[in-house]
Amino acid sequence: MINDSMINIEIKLFANLREYNPEEPGRKEAVEYEIAQGSTIEDLYRELGIPEDHVKMNFVNNLKKKKDYELQDGDRVAVFPPIAGG
């Protein structure tokens, strides 16, 4: 991480990942979250306690991003689990 400055992001977790919502487990709505500047999506998973194998895709500002993407102030992060189906 770069320094001790904090940034604000918005997180929306889908399906069974909602149990890792930092404000209210199970909440469907997006929540504001403060994280250290220089943090990556992978750092966010660690902070929220989300096992990496529980995540299939993540989007930042509606664009698919890799877990090493460095989060920016104001980013909107959406995290999706693997989905089984026919």
C-alpha positions in Angstrom: 0.0 0.0 0.0 1.2 3.5 -0.8 0.5 5.4 2.5 -2.0 5.8 5.3 -4.5 7.9 3.3 -8.0 6.5 3.0 -10.3 6.5 0.0 -14.0 5.9 -0.2 -15.5 3.2 -2.5 -18.9 1.7 -3.0 -19.3 -2.1 -2.7 -22.1 -4.2 -3.9 -22.0 -7.9 -3.2 -24.2 -10.4 -5.0 -25.8 -13.7 -4.1 -24.1 -15.6 -1.2 -21.3 -13.0 -1.1 -23.8 -10.7 0.7 -22.9 -12.5 4.0 -19.6 -10.5 3.8 -21.3 -7.1 3.7 -19.3 -4.9 6.1 -22.3 -3.0 7.4 -25.1 -5.6 7.5 -24.6 -9.3 6.5 -27.1 -10.2 3.8 -27.8 -6.6 2.8 -28.6 -6.3 -0.9 -27.9 -2.6 -1.4 -24.5 -1.2 -2.1 -22.6 0.2 0.9 -19.9 3.0 1.2 -16.6 1.6 2.5 -13.4 3.3 3.5 -10.1 1.5 2.5 -6.4 2.5 2.5 -5.2 4.3 -0.7 -3.2 1.9 -2.8 -5.4 -1.1 -1.9 -6.3 -3.6 -4.6 -9.4 -5.6 -5.1 -7.5 -8.5 -3.6 -6.9 -6.4 -0.4 -10.6 -5.6 -0.3 -11.4 -9.4 -0.3 -9.0 -9.9 2.6 -10.5 -7.0 4.6 -14.0 -8.3 4.2 -13.0 -11.9 4.8 -14.1 -13.1 1.4 -12.2 -16.3 0.3 -10.8 -15.7 -3.2 -12.3 -19.0 -4.4 -15.8 -17.6 -3.6 -15.4 -14.9 -6.3 -15.9 -15.4 -10.0 -15.9 -11.9 -11.3 -15.5 -8.3 -10.1 -16.4 -5.1 -11.9 -15.2 -1.6 -11.1 -17.3 1.2 -12.6 -19.1 -1.4 -14.8 -15.8 -2.7 -16.2 -14.4 -6.1 -15.5 -11.1 -5.8 -13.5 -8.5 -8.2 -12.2 -7.9 -8.7 -8.5 -4.7 -6.7 -8.7 -6.5 -3.5 -9.8 -5.7 -0.6 -7.5 -8.9 0.9 -6.2 -9.4 4.7 -6.7 -11.5 7.1 -4.6 -15.1 6.9 -5.8 -14.9 3.5 -7.5 -18.0 1.4 -7.5 -17.1 -2.3 -7.0 -19.5 -5.2 -7.8 -18.4 -8.7 -6.8 -20.1 -11.9 -8.1 -19.7 -15.5 -7.0 -19.5 -18.5 -9.3 -23.1 -19.3 -10.4 -24.2 -22.8 -11.3 -27.1 -23.3 -13.6 -28.5 -24.9 -16.7 
